Structure formats: structure tokens, C-alpha cells
Amino acid sequence: MKAIADAIVYAAAYIDSRDQREEFDDDDSDESAMSHIMAYLSHATPAEEDALAAAADRALKEEQSLHHPQQDMIEFFSRWMEIMCGMDWDGNKRAYTD
């Protein structure tokens, strides 16, 4: 669970310090933060990846159940593993190439 823990700690620190930073180029800062989080998650074990995929599926179902779901969140949650971990994933399912 080290990769997930590292990514969460980094993400929480980034969010907490966002308002305190002098730089206001949020697009570059956000892109940099996502790159860091993705780098931490690239070291996830298969079990950690499975846990992340399950969490993304739960978040997707929760968002879809809302009275006014946000389409951008639905799209993001439905492809979370593919976005975060790359071509080994098709949405939140492992992409097997035999």
C-alpha cells in the first residue's frame, strides 16, 4: 500500500498548500501535481491497482446515483485507471493482450 499512501500524502499536501502558494499558474501546478501522483502510482502493486480500480468504480456509482451527477466526474471516474496507469487498462478494467 506504499504507492497509494505516497500518492495520497502528496495529493493532500498539494491541496492544502494550494492557497498558500505565491504562484498563480494553477494549470501548470495542477499538471505537475498530477504527474507526481501518477509517478507514485506507477509503483503500485497489482493488489494496489485492484484496490484503486474498485475505488474508482465505487466513486463512479456514487456520482451516477446523485440527483444532479456531474458528467465530467462520471467520465473521469469511468476511465480513472486508464488515465492514471496507462494502456494496461481499459477504463477501470485490466486490458489483457494475448
C-alpha positions, -999 to +999 in steps of 0.1 A: +000+000+000+031+023-001+023+037-036-012+046-027-002+061+006+026+082-010+002+094-037-025+104-011+000+122+011+013+142-019-022+150-031-034+161+003-003+183+008-007+198-027-044+206-020-036+220+015-008+243+003-025+254-030-040+286-015-007+294+003+015+293-028+025+326-044+024+312-079-009+315-096-003+295-127-028+268-115-028+249-148+009+242-146+008+235-109-021+211-113-004+193-142+027+190-121+008+176-092-010+150-114+024+140-128+037+135-093+007+115-083+009+093-114+046+087-107+038+075-072+010+052-086+033+038-112+049+018-084+016+003-072+015-035-068-012-054-087-032-056-055-030-019-050-041-014-086-071-036-080-079-016-049-077+016-069-099+003-097-125-008-071-124+027-055-129+043-089-158+021-096-174+029-063-169+067-069-185+063-104-215+045-089-218+071-062-216+100-087-241+083-110-266+080-081-267+117-073-297+137-082-275+160-104-244+140-113-216+158-129-208+144-164-171+154-162-168+134-129-186+104-144-162+104-174-132+108-152-142+081-127-151+057-156-115+060-170-096+066-138-072+036-140-066+042-177-058+078-171-036+071-140-019+039-150-019+039-188-025+015-216-026-016-194-061-005-185-093-001-205-114+022-183-111+006-149-106-029-162-073-045-170-066-046-207-054-081-215-034-085-247-028-122-255 
